[in-house]
Amino acid sequence: MKYRALASDYDGTLAHDGRVTPTTLAALDRFRRSGRHLFMVTGRELPDLKRVCPELDRFEWVVAENGALLHRPADDSTRLLCEPASAALVERLRRSEIPLSVGEAIVATVEPHEVVVVEAIKELGLELQIIFNKGAVMVLPTGVNKATGFTALTKAAGILGEEVVGVGDAENDHAFLEVCGIGVAVANALPMLKERADLITKGARGDGVAELIDRILKTDLAEVSPRPRRPGALPVD
């Protein structure tokens, strides 16, 4: 088999309103029974992900916090892949009384509060970046994204990036799909992601993932020609 693994975003891809349907779970189980590997790459914080996704143990590795955390459900181990969240920024934003969620590295709010976030970052002189995701505003150390988290995952799993099919739906999935062997957008994905995907599913969200899984199992995507990647995009070890 050419494609040994599937790496999927969670919200808007595997899940609808935070939940995975029985039909999609059945497809995930078919994929695992084929001897292939399942990975998840999400922007969610890990405690929240565990709460909404009791099926997390179906995945060998999970990248959480948009690339900042690498988690292994089998032994509940977690590794922070970057600097922790800035305590000074968190304190400053809490004083601003905007909606705020704080993970191990990620600091998140919602639009239009990115204006407050940018002002706080400038005021404190921090080297941080803002990533958008369908109305969510995520702050992380510069250079940290789903692609960097995925690269750490492939090294931990002992698999090549070119052997992985990645699937997503939103802005923060661009870099992640770029470093997979095949990048797939579900039918409900944002137009810009569809434009850069190698394949677009007919089904939305979990139905699209189930459709993709059955196609991988049937043809190993032999009929899909990946678009040229930028030099060095695919992780090789």
PAZAKOL-37446 format. One line per field, with one value per residue: residue number from 1; residue in three letters; chain; x, y, z of N, C-alpha, C, O in turn. Coordinates in steps of 0.001 Angstrom, whole numbers. Last residue first. Layout:
residues N
resi	c(NUM/...);
resn	c(ALA/...);
chain	c(A/...);
n.east	c(X/...);
n.north	c(Y/...);
n.up	c(Z/...);
ca.east	c(X/...);
ca.north	c(Y/...);
ca.up	c(Z/...);
c.east	c(X/...);
c.north	c(Y/...);
c.up	c(Z/...);
o.east	c(X/...);
o.north	c(Y/...);
o.up	c(Z/...);
This chain:
residues 237
resi	c(237/236/235/234/233/232/231/230/229/228/227/226/225/224/223/222/221/220/219/218/217/216/215/214/213/212/211/210/209/208/207/206/205/204/203/202/201/200/199/198/197/196/195/194/193/192/191/190/189/188/187/186/185/184/183/182/181/180/179/178/177/176/175/174/173/172/171/170/169/168/167/166/165/164/163/162/161/160/159/158/157/156/155/154/153/152/151/150/149/148/147/146/145/144/143/142/141/140/139/138/137/136/135/134/133/132/131/130/129/128/127/126/125/124/123/122/121/120/119/118/117/116/115/114/113/112/111/110/109/108/107/106/105/104/103/102/101/100/99/98/97/96/95/94/93/92/91/90/89/88/87/86/85/84/83/82/81/80/79/78/77/76/75/74/73/72/71/70/69/68/67/66/65/64/63/62/61/60/59/58/57/56/55/54/53/52/51/50/49/48/47/46/45/44/43/42/41/40/39/38/37/36/35/34/33/32/31/30/29/28/27/26/25/24/23/22/21/20/19/18/17/16/15/14/13/12/11/10/9/8/7/6/5/4/3/2/1);
resn	c(ASP/VAL/PRO/LEU/ALA/GLY/PRO/ARG/ARG/PRO/ARG/PRO/SER/VAL/GLU/ALA/LEU/ASP/THR/LYS/LEU/ILE/ARG/ASP/ILE/LEU/GLU/ALA/VAL/GLY/ASP/GLY/ARG/ALA/GLY/LYS/THR/ILE/LEU/ASP/ALA/ARG/GLU/LYS/LEU/MET/PRO/LEU/ALA/ASN/ALA/VAL/ALA/VAL/GLY/ILE/GLY/CYS/VAL/GLU/LEU/PHE/ALA/HIS/ASP/ASN/GLU/ALA/ASP/GLY/VAL/GLY/VAL/VAL/GLU/GLU/GLY/LEU/ILE/GLY/ALA/ALA/LYS/THR/LEU/ALA/THR/PHE/GLY/THR/ALA/LYS/ASN/VAL/GLY/THR/PRO/LEU/VAL/MET/VAL/ALA/GLY/LYS/ASN/PHE/ILE/ILE/GLN/LEU/GLU/LEU/GLY/LEU/GLU/LYS/ILE/ALA/GLU/VAL/VAL/VAL/VAL/GLU/HIS/PRO/GLU/VAL/THR/ALA/VAL/ILE/ALA/GLU/GLY/VAL/SER/LEU/PRO/ILE/GLU/SER/ARG/ARG/LEU/ARG/GLU/VAL/LEU/ALA/ALA/SER/ALA/PRO/GLU/CYS/LEU/LEU/ARG/THR/SER/ASP/ASP/ALA/PRO/ARG/HIS/LEU/LEU/ALA/GLY/ASN/GLU/ALA/VAL/VAL/TRP/GLU/PHE/ARG/ASP/LEU/GLU/PRO/CYS/VAL/ARG/LYS/LEU/ASP/PRO/LEU/GLU/ARG/GLY/THR/VAL/MET/PHE/LEU/HIS/ARG/GLY/SER/ARG/ARG/PHE/ARG/ASP/LEU/ALA/ALA/LEU/THR/THR/PRO/THR/VAL/ARG/GLY/ASP/HIS/ALA/LEU/THR/GLY/ASP/TYR/ASP/SER/ALA/LEU/ALA/ARG/TYR/LYS/MET);
chain	c(A/A/A/A/A/A/A/A/A/A/A/A/A/A/A/A/A/A/A/A/A/A/A/A/A/A/A/A/A/A/A/A/A/A/A/A/A/A/A/A/A/A/A/A/A/A/A/A/A/A/A/A/A/A/A/A/A/A/A/A/A/A/A/A/A/A/A/A/A/A/A/A/A/A/A/A/A/A/A/A/A/A/A/A/A/A/A/A/A/A/A/A/A/A/A/A/A/A/A/A/A/A/A/A/A/A/A/A/A/A/A/A/A/A/A/A/A/A/A/A/A/A/A/A/A/A/A/A/A/A/A/A/A/A/A/A/A/A/A/A/A/A/A/A/A/A/A/A/A/A/A/A/A/A/A/A/A/A/A/A/A/A/A/A/A/A/A/A/A/A/A/A/A/A/A/A/A/A/A/A/A/A/A/A/A/A/A/A/A/A/A/A/A/A/A/A/A/A/A/A/A/A/A/A/A/A/A/A/A/A/A/A/A/A/A/A/A/A/A/A/A/A/A/A/A/A/A/A/A/A/A/A/A/A/A/A/A);
n.east	c(11434/10429/7740/7497/8809/11074/9620/6019/4541/2224/-606/-1032/-3514/-5420/-5686/-4868/-5973/-6393/-8871/-10255/-9288/-9752/-12538/-13172/-12126/-13794/-16256/-15603/-15208/-17791/-19124/-17953/-18046/-19857/-18987/-17136/-13876/-11241/-7700/-5652/-6365/-6600/-9315/-10165/-9232/-10857/-13494/-13569/-15517/-17532/-16279/-12799/-9757/-6553/-3403/-1052/1149/1395/1993/-334/-2023/-813/-1311/-4242/-5709/-6599/-8939/-10502/-10664/-8923/-6674/-3930/-2329/1095/3505/4924/5915/6601/6891/7233/5913/7647/7643/4982/4821/6394/4774/2491/3504/4002/1347/-64/2549/4874/5958/5704/3388/-68/-3465/-6355/-9637/-12405/-13506/-12031/-9215/-6016/-3299/-662/2436/5001/7091/6123/5729/3493/2256/1872/11/-2108/-2849/-3704/-5937/-7670/-8126/-9389/-12067/-14368/-13140/-12046/-9129/-6440/-3250/-1317/81/-1825/-4501/-7164/-9523/-11770/-13482/-12041/-11007/-8567/-7420/-6829/-4709/-2684/-2444/-1531/895/2298/2479/2309/2431/5708/7337/6665/5522/4923/3476/1865/236/-1622/-1080/-2747/-2711/-272/214/1829/1065/972/-785/-3270/-3807/-2504/-2165/-2116/-1839/-3745/-7182/-9062/-9222/-11261/-13952/-14889/-14685/-15113/-12993/-10683/-10787/-10355/-7717/-6337/-7804/-7961/-6958/-5533/-5166/-4820/-4363/-4189/-2826/-3762/-4953/-7617/-8673/-8674/-10816/-12950/-12986/-13779/-16356/-17558/-17476/-19322/-21634/-21883/-20180/-18697/-19194/-19046/-20623/-19145/-15835/-13885/-14523/-15490/-12865/-10329/-8239/-6454/-4530/-3971/-1444/-250/-389/465/843);
n.north	c(11966/13774/15969/18026/20390/20594/22708/22450/19906/19421/17356/13828/12255/9399/6708/5476/5344/2743/1725/961/2483/5050/4994/4823/7329/9135/8582/9398/12126/12861/12414/14343/16928/15945/14218/14364/15803/16635/16607/18298/21793/24443/24921/24245/26455/28461/27673/25472/22404/20624/18400/18314/18011/16505/15817/13265/13467/16594/19248/20577/20188/22107/24559/24572/24515/26946/27334/23983/21193/18060/15311/13487/10468/9597/9208/11513/11423/8128/7108/6990/8480/10602/11712/12461/14425/16472/17112/18058/20426/21825/21982/23487/25526/27902/30324/31918/30502/31600/32205/32223/32764/31584/31891/29819/30537/32145/32902/35022/34658/36417/37771/40756/43300/44192/45621/43617/42008/43836/44329/41740/41478/43427/42325/39941/40032/39547/36159/34779/33200/31466/30343/27365/25838/24692/27102/29180/31404/34106/37067/39896/41492/42551/40927/38836/39912/40000/37299/36302/37643/36576/33894/32422/28865/27360/26601/23268/20833/18745/15587/13055/9879/7836/5552/5912/8626/10881/14124/17110/20571/22534/22327/23123/21628/18352/15420/12115/8708/6704/6678/5595/7087/8905/8774/10911/13996/15962/15528/15576/18285/19559/18729/19817/22268/22073/21885/18697/15741/12271/9150/5699/3345/3/-2409/-2482/-1680/1092/1329/454/2479/4638/3753/3909/6667/7461/6349/7650/10894/12902/16337/19113/19704/16968/15717/15566/18493/20151/19250/17680/16460/13393/11244/7900/5796/4705/4534/2255/-1203);
n.up	c(7705/5877/5191/2332/1518/-41/-2435/-2524/-4589/-7222/-6305/-6910/-8608/-8096/-8490/-6201/-3660/-3020/-3705/-1311/786/-240/-293/2362/3202/1832/3088/5678/5165/4390/6752/8420/6001/3043/-21/-2022/-1401/-3485/-3725/-3298/-2632/-3217/-3344/-775/586/-457/436/3289/3132/2670/1539/2620/892/1182/-67/140/1856/3650/3757/3088/5200/6977/5791/5813/8141/8967/7416/6987/6642/5781/5689/4241/4028/4033/2912/3094/5695/6909/10340/13131/14980/15391/12808/12556/14636/13669/11477/12784/13884/11540/10540/12377/13864/14814/14095/17223/19543/19066/19259/17274/16974/15017/12517/11131/12385/12272/14337/15116/16947/18799/20626/22399/23582/24824/22780/20859/22214/22526/19869/19153/20880/19979/17455/17860/18419/16917/16904/20077/21436/23055/23212/23600/25413/27039/26783/27468/26150/26520/25700/27486/29564/29888/31717/30040/28629/30639/31311/28836/28588/30762/30131/27065/26949/26331/23191/21895/22264/24970/24929/26819/27180/27282/25948/23698/22821/22815/21459/21214/20736/18752/16637/17677/19975/19012/17320/18322/17313/16941/17688/19283/21557/21220/21670/23058/22531/24391/26247/24736/23949/26390/26919/24516/22381/18769/16265/15253/13789/14320/12556/12043/9712/8519/8612/8302/10682/10316/8506/10002/11941/10381/9731/12231/12616/10674/11768/14267/14110/16523/17508/17121/14943/13519/12741/10752/10103/11994/14155/13224/10525/10148/8341/7649/6138/3936/644/-771/0);
ca.east	c(11787/10965/8688/7142/7544/11244/10787/7204/4756/3624/-41/-762/-2147/-5217/-6209/-3986/-5921/-5176/-7908/-10566/-9301/-8379/-11796/-13562/-11599/-12358/-16108/-15962/-14092/-16688/-19514/-17674/-17650/-19384/-19680/-18516/-14892/-12363/-8959/-5485/-6417/-5240/-8493/-10525/-8639/-9411/-13109/-13508/-14297/-17888/-17152/-14172/-10716/-7966/-4181/-2260/1315/906/3052/828/-2265/-877/66/-3433/-5330/-5422/-7718/-10428/-11763/-9312/-7982/-4439/-3396/-83/2666/4369/4810/6939/6228/8108/5222/7306/8897/5526/4030/6796/6142/2402/3037/5129/2390/-407/1270/4143/6437/5966/4739/945/-2130/-5417/-8383/-11520/-13981/-13491/-9866/-7476/-3830/-2107/1662/3906/7216/6236/6926/4387/2542/2768/1284/-1442/-2385/-2566/-4800/-7163/-7578/-7991/-11158/-13350/-13276/-12858/-10343/-7448/-4136/-2231/816/-430/-3995/-5714/-9225/-10396/-13558/-12541/-12320/-9384/-7805/-7884/-5979/-3102/-2863/-2778/-172/2069/1695/2871/1682/4363/7306/7119/6459/4806/4740/1769/1423/-2011/-524/-2520/-3821/-425/-403/1772/1101/1809/614/-2807/-3416/-3518/-1569/-2957/-1217/-2437/-6078/-8952/-8298/-9899/-13377/-14533/-14359/-16078/-14391/-11033/-10897/-11620/-8812/-6473/-6998/-8548/-6670/-6623/-4439/-5676/-3844/-5062/-2712/-3273/-3541/-6825/-8612/-7724/-9477/-12575/-12667/-12473/-15349/-17458/-16696/-17915/-21212/-21600/-21342/-18455/-19417/-18202/-21044/-20140/-16961/-14417/-13985/-15816/-14089/-11500/-8711/-7654/-4442/-4885/-2071/-330/-815/1229/0);
ca.north	c(11016/12527/15438/16753/20457/20376/21915/23285/20558/19640/18572/14960/12752/10796/7572/5369/6643/3361/1999/350/1023/4603/5150/3717/6071/9099/8411/7996/11317/12998/11638/12924/16524/16949/14350/14727/14765/17175/15882/17326/20369/23918/25281/23379/25154/28534/27661/26814/23181/21858/19231/17820/18928/16374/16751/13719/12941/15222/18313/20746/19402/20683/24105/24760/23224/26415/28092/25417/22024/19175/15860/14451/11263/10006/8023/11189/12316/9245/7035/6257/7295/9744/11225/11447/13191/15798/16636/16842/19360/21500/21313/22071/25328/26712/29122/32057/30960/30575/32795/31431/33514/31456/32744/29946/29262/32194/32001/34810/34754/35462/37189/39307/43006/43356/46294/44746/41435/43283/45437/42356/40559/43513/43688/39902/40408/40457/37438/34752/33983/31597/31316/28191/26808/24637/25741/29046/30016/33623/35607/39285/40860/43141/42258/38649/39675/41222/38273/35799/37878/38023/34290/33578/30115/27434/27329/24657/20963/20112/16332/14313/10739/9160/5651/4575/8119/9463/13262/15777/19394/22756/22008/23633/23043/19271/16745/13299/9952/6370/7357/5025/5953/9346/7782/9719/12855/15844/15641/14341/17223/19759/18377/18386/21949/22010/23110/19598/17009/13452/10279/6855/4135/1374/-2355/-2715/-3126/483/1791/-274/1105/4674/3894/2608/5790/7841/5980/6208/10021/12018/14908/18491/20177/18011/15963/14341/17448/20476/20044/17233/17516/14207/12275/9019/6492/3870/5425/3499/0);
ca.up	c(8760/5362/6178/2937/2258/1385/-2041/-2475/-3306/-6815/-6878/-5999/-8801/-7709/-9542/-7364/-4346/-2481/-4781/-2611/931/42/-1544/1485/3729/1571/1637/5427/5661/3451/5570/8621/7353/3995/1253/-2342/-1240/-2714/-3865/-4375/-2302/-3077/-4496/-1902/878/-676/-982/2738/3392/3380/707/2631/1511/836/741/-547/510/3500/4124/2216/3988/7315/5965/4607/7553/9651/7154/7321/6145/6635/5330/5210/3417/4793/3052/1775/5383/6033/9044/12234/14487/16518/13392/11651/14692/14910/11245/11972/14756/12422/9768/12231/13195/15252/13414/15796/19212/19302/19420/18071/16895/16177/13595/11101/12084/12242/13319/15218/15713/18691/19291/22289/22801/25621/24051/20593/21781/23704/20706/18465/20974/21350/17572/17434/19499/16386/16213/18857/21608/22002/23838/22824/24596/27461/26859/27572/26493/26481/25833/26256/29709/28827/32175/31040/27937/29939/32326/29426/27619/30689/31304/27763/26776/26913/24453/21775/21158/24478/24835/26067/27295/27774/27297/24246/23635/22467/22467/20633/21605/19939/16397/16385/20093/19549/17430/18173/17732/17516/17018/17940/21572/20909/20767/23839/21670/23295/26697/25445/22953/25689/27841/24782/23553/20118/17001/15610/13868/14356/13309/12170/10930/8369/8989/7093/10431/11248/8145/8786/12343/11052/8673/11574/13497/10531/10418/14211/13942/15387/17672/18143/16258/13264/13636/11351/9226/10619/13964/13987/11411/9967/9379/7443/7263/5133/1722/-851/0);
c.east	c(11157/11420/9149/8189/7251/9962/10912/8394/5979/3689/1417/-207/-1911/-3752/-5988/-4402/-4960/-4899/-6547/-9445/-9515/-8320/-10345/-12832/-11932/-11751/-14631/-15821/-14360/-15485/-18416/-18070/-17379/-19002/-19056/-19314/-16262/-13423/-10007/-6797/-6174/-5204/-7110/-9640/-8943/-8722/-11605/-13009/-14393/-16685/-17508/-15073/-12093/-8796/-5627/-3010/165/1116/2578/1906/-1076/-1070/129/-2039/-4440/-4997/-6472/-9051/-11531/-10382/-8377/-5755/-3934/-1047/1333/3484/4145/5714/6611/7506/6091/6693/8618/6837/4642/6075/6679/3790/2965/4748/3576/664/999/2803/5733/6531/4939/2335/-1154/-4044/-7396/-10222/-13167/-14040/-11373/-8044/-5352/-2549/183/3168/6206/6367/7174/5673/3572/3206/2307/-69/-1616/-1991/-3552/-5910/-6963/-7334/-9689/-12293/-14448/-12852/-11140/-8608/-5164/-3018/-110/422/-2566/-5337/-7715/-10312/-12171/-12677/-12916/-10808/-8703/-8348/-7127/-4464/-3401/-3320/-1521/940/1367/1961/2297/3717/5869/7122/7025/5905/4471/3110/1274/-805/-778/-1967/-3544/-1518/-519/1317/1074/1989/1509/-1313/-2740/-2944/-2677/-2087/-2179/-1733/-4761/-7735/-8224/-8912/-11911/-13899/-13928/-15858/-15380/-12495/-11289/-11843/-10182/-7590/-7318/-7502/-7171/-6143/-5476/-4803/-4879/-4418/-3635/-3353/-2921/-5323/-7795/-7567/-8420/-11144/-12279/-12039/-13941/-16410/-16513/-17024/-19740/-21115/-20938/-19609/-19167/-18335/-20319/-20722/-17875/-15746/-14486/-15299/-14297/-12754/-9945/-7772/-5587/-4740/-3018/-1102/-1150/904/876);
c.north	c(11437/11563/14057/16308/19157/20365/21818/22432/21449/20374/18722/16159/13954/11178/9056/6319/6634/4696/2481/514/327/3081/4715/3783/4909/7776/8282/7660/9841/12177/11703/12048/15012/16295/15412/14967/15282/16086/16549/16623/19500/22427/24644/23651/24181/27209/27671/26774/24567/22749/20564/18830/18286/17420/16769/14638/13332/14768/16864/19720/19472/19824/22605/24145/23365/25040/27444/26024/23536/20025/16948/15028/12187/10800/8332/9953/11978/10115/8253/6060/6447/8426/10263/10873/12109/14467/15919/16264/18033/20390/20930/21303/23831/26647/27846/30760/30986/31172/31694/32088/32835/32213/32654/30727/29420/30839/32027/33959/34515/35685/36055/38860/41523/43000/45525/45420/42543/42712/44929/43494/41170/42657/43879/41277/40296/40856/38229/36133/33861/32484/31663/29146/27796/25644/25738/27574/29842/32165/35008/37775/40392/42578/42947/39979/39447/41050/39541/36790/37441/38346/35769/33990/31227/28795/27363/25309/22371/20341/17716/15026/11949/10075/7027/4608/6781/8861/11835/14810/18114/21520/22095/23445/23574/20690/17684/14545/11097/7602/7042/5581/5219/8180/8063/8623/11650/14603/15386/14349/15897/18666/18513/18050/20519/21775/23070/20863/18112/14688/11407/7912/5350/2121/-984/-2714/-3454/-1015/1137/70/250/3274/3936/2639/4408/6967/6298/5748/8549/11029/14141/16996/19421/18410/17072/14590/16088/19466/20420/18037/16996/15318/13253/9965/7583/4510/4609/4420/1249);
c.up	c(10061/6448/5750/3954/2991/2182/-526/-2015/-3400/-5476/-6427/-6745/-7888/-7881/-9269/-8481/-5537/-3170/-4308/-3618/-412/93/-1375/148/2800/2019/1258/3942/5411/3862/4512/7462/7429/5312/2133/-1063/-1665/-2606/-2992/-4705/-3532/-2767/-4442/-3111/-256/-386/-1226/1285/2773/3660/1341/1919/1487/1582/272/405/-399/2063/4171/2520/3031/6059/6222/4763/6322/9139/7755/7075/6265/5985/6320/4744/4502/3920/3733/1804/4067/5771/8221/10855/13573/16054/14541/12181/13804/15051/12479/11711/14023/13399/10652/11456/13054/14521/13810/15220/17701/19055/19815/18085/17844/15910/14865/12297/12224/11835/13409/14038/16000/17371/19163/20836/22633/24879/24866/21885/21518/23346/21922/19304/20340/21509/18955/17525/19121/17408/16795/18217/20309/22425/22766/23720/23909/26685/27368/27702/26450/26911/25646/26498/28380/28815/31150/31610/28917/29269/31668/30451/28186/29727/31264/28916/27621/26688/25001/23155/20991/23446/24261/26085/26386/27992/27932/25660/24309/23360/21939/21720/20792/20814/17613/16149/18824/19616/17881/18306/17462/18056/17723/17197/20235/20852/20439/22989/22504/22436/25564/25886/23609/24659/27184/25775/23983/21197/18429/16311/14059/14514/13304/13053/10889/9705/8836/7385/9181/10984/9033/8381/11137/11456/9262/10462/12878/11407/10198/12839/13949/15291/16384/18294/17370/14616/13135/12049/9719/9621/12499/13635/12150/11002/9153/8625/6786/6272/2961/319/0);
o.east	c(11334/11768/8336/9380/6808/10009/10862/8181/6859/2970/1799/562/-2535/-2860/-6326/-3583/-4323/-3752/-5631/-9093/-9010/-7422/-9774/-12544/-11061/-10956/-14264/-15328/-13467/-14811/-18146/-17421/-16657/-19546/-17878/-20205/-16510/-13824/-9705/-6985/-6452/-4122/-6515/-9256/-8087/-7734/-11122/-12186/-15185/-16819/-17761/-14682/-12517/-8564/-5899/-3231/369/1245/3289/2667/-838/-358/1029/-1636/-3926/-4035/-5418/-8130/-12299/-10941/-8201/-5955/-4349/-640/536/2784/2932/4602/6916/7598/5736/6925/9273/7107/4804/6652/7338/3960/3336/5561/4104/864/1761/2020/5967/7459/4388/2454/-1384/-3524/-7572/-9763/-13229/-14937/-11932/-7444/-5913/-2221/-176/3261/6525/5821/8317/6604/4424/4379/3468/899/-602/-772/-2468/-4952/-5868/-6114/-8822/-11682/-15458/-12597/-10921/-9010/-4794/-3401/272/1360/-2142/-5793/-7058/-10933/-11468/-12046/-14126/-11695/-9500/-9520/-8266/-5294/-4428/-4514/-2525/116/285/814/2745/4378/4916/6929/7778/7078/3867/3794/647/-819/-222/-2343/-4062/-1273/-825/1953/371/2965/2692/-658/-1787/-1763/-3695/-1362/-2954/-1109/-4672/-7309/-7405/-7884/-11378/-13367/-12732/-16752/-16371/-13155/-12139/-12961/-11064/-8368/-8451/-6459/-6838/-5051/-6219/-3830/-5710/-3978/-3837/-3875/-1713/-4517/-7332/-6461/-7387/-10372/-11381/-10867/-13016/-15669/-15444/-15938/-19004/-20274/-19784/-19972/-19393/-17651/-20895/-21247/-17448/-16668/-15422/-15594/-13392/-13611/-10535/-7454/-5682/-4818/-2887/-1389/-2172/1800/1899);
o.north	c(10766/10425/13248/16268/19176/20332/22824/21491/21240/21350/18211/16012/14998/10505/9892/6695/7641/5133/2615/-439/-775/2464/4084/2755/4099/7175/7421/6591/9107/11592/10719/11034/14469/15260/15740/15815/16487/15509/16983/16112/19908/21851/24341/22724/23390/26871/26964/25924/24807/23753/21537/19979/17768/17679/17021/14281/13684/15594/15998/19352/18544/18838/21922/23307/22361/24461/27402/25359/24307/19672/16799/15222/11723/11688/7427/9670/12136/9603/9305/4979/5309/7380/9227/9683/10969/13491/14885/15045/16996/19519/19825/20111/23009/27596/26801/30172/30147/32226/30954/32479/32866/32296/33550/30257/29188/30099/31940/34250/33887/36750/34888/39491/41074/42459/46124/45749/42424/42907/45509/43610/41123/43048/44427/41374/40529/41917/37616/37140/32932/32519/32108/28798/28940/26227/26671/26885/30298/31745/35371/37250/40475/43111/43818/40145/39828/41956/40085/37088/38135/39218/36180/34384/30998/29753/27393/24635/22634/20079/17849/15071/11881/10935/7344/3780/6534/8611/11615/14691/18036/21430/21764/24292/24351/20916/17803/14704/11065/7559/7107/5015/4314/8269/7513/7650/11392/14202/14678/13309/15176/18171/17681/17138/20064/21167/23948/20895/18429/14687/11491/7617/5954/1604/-816/-2989/-4584/-1552/681/-797/-586/2920/3340/1675/3809/6570/5505/4853/8224/10398/14656/16414/19127/17571/17985/13778/15529/19557/20941/17553/15992/15142/13870/9541/8114/3850/3926/5015/1300);
o.up	c(11078/6132/5303/3645/4139/3411/181/-1250/-4235/-5263/-5374/-7694/-8078/-7363/-10107/-9320/-5845/-3260/-5119/-4314/-626/-481/-2265/-466/2486/1297/458/3582/4985/3014/3825/7206/6593/5696/1992/-1027/-1667/-3617/-1880/-5809/-4660/-2650/-5476/-3824/-651/-1038/-2110/943/1861/4360/630/1718/454/2762/-902/1562/-1561/1159/4681/1625/2257/5874/5734/3957/5830/9643/7120/6602/5691/4946/7529/3545/5564/3170/3979/831/3928/5641/8782/10274/13265/16660/14658/12020/14239/15531/12363/11723/14574/13706/10526/11688/13562/14557/13203/15776/16988/18431/20772/17040/19062/14771/15707/12997/13296/11056/14501/12888/16997/16761/19392/19930/22715/25476/25521/22061/21907/24081/22309/19434/20923/22176/19086/17658/19962/17276/17144/18878/19531/23588/21680/24837/23663/27228/28050/28614/25514/27888/24703/27416/28165/28149/31498/31946/28645/29335/32076/30460/28028/30004/31683/28703/28744/26287/24223/24167/20053/23713/23197/27107/25329/28872/28984/26489/25398/24540/20767/22768/19784/21558/17529/15541/18879/19351/17198/19288/16506/19116/18949/16190/20074/20181/19475/23525/22645/21691/25749/25898/23086/24508/27397/25492/23829/20957/19224/16878/13130/15269/12400/14164/9835/10693/8998/6496/9022/11054/8541/7970/11234/11331/8710/10271/12988/10987/9610/12751/13671/16283/15289/19135/18418/15348/12428/11961/9147/8429/11847/12895/11751/12178/8092/9778/5682/7270/3032/918/682);
